[in-house]
């Protein structure tokens, strides 16, 4: 029988350790996203407001029809929730199926608006809020410049047209309604109150 070369024998013995190390190695930084200060009026909790407002905004296409400024904020809020709810420690009590629903909805939303699939969520959030401010100020040209390639693949004018006439997006609706349902469930069960002032239902957020 042919003897195994020493170098090959060492490599074989080291293989289980290498596989274990690879399995335990971090896959990359946990994604984060934030909303701008004007995402909510007053001292309310912006994430709670985004959950409730997004569920309402996407419950029917008629809600945002002909209102691109509001639609831009709603899309930005959804982008934020798709990052914050699966990773933020405040929301760890939400059902595990919600993450997949949020990501499916985000893919559907980006396709409908022509947003690049690999666009960083924070860049999408910031540009949509800025475009919403420009539209509210009556400066459509500025809004178009803010919604330009490569993030917005069709360009600013086309993106504004899409924001003004969003199609039905069932996956977005399911995910947004699911997030609102989870928020209501945990509020009803008093789980946020039991987590203290740093929780969504704690003294710092009500």
PECORVEN-V364564 format. One line per field, one symbol per residue. ss: DSSP state (H for helix, E for strand, - for the rest). phi: phi as a letter, one per 30 degrees, with the letter a starting at -180 (. if undefined). psi: psi as a letter, one per 30 degrees, with the letter a starting at -180 (. if undefined). Layout:
ss=???
phi=???
psi=???
This chain:
ss=-----HHHHHHHHHHHHHHHHHHH------------HHH------HHHHHHHHHHHH---HHH----HHHHHHHHHHHHHHHHHHHH-HHH-----HHHHHHHHHHHHHHHHH-E-----HHHHHHHHHHHHHHHH---HHHHHHH-----E---HHHHHHHHH-----HHHHHHHHHHHHHHHHHHHH-HHHH------------
phi=.dddeeddddddddeedddddddcddckdddbabcdeddbdicddddedddddddddcdaeddcdibdddddddddddedddcdddcdddcdddedddedddddddddddddcideecddedddeddddddddddddicdddddddccdddcdcjdddddddddbddebddddddddddddddddddddidddddjdddecdddbc
psi=kkkkkeeeeeeeefeeeeeeeeefkkglkkklllllfgfkkbgljeeeeeeeeeeeegfkffegkgieeeeeeeeeeeeeefeeeffkffgfflkffeeeeeeeeeeeeeeefhkkegkkeeeeeeeeeeeeeeefggieeeeeefhllfejffleeeeeeeefiklkieeeeeeeeeeeeeeeeeeefgeeeffafflfgafff.
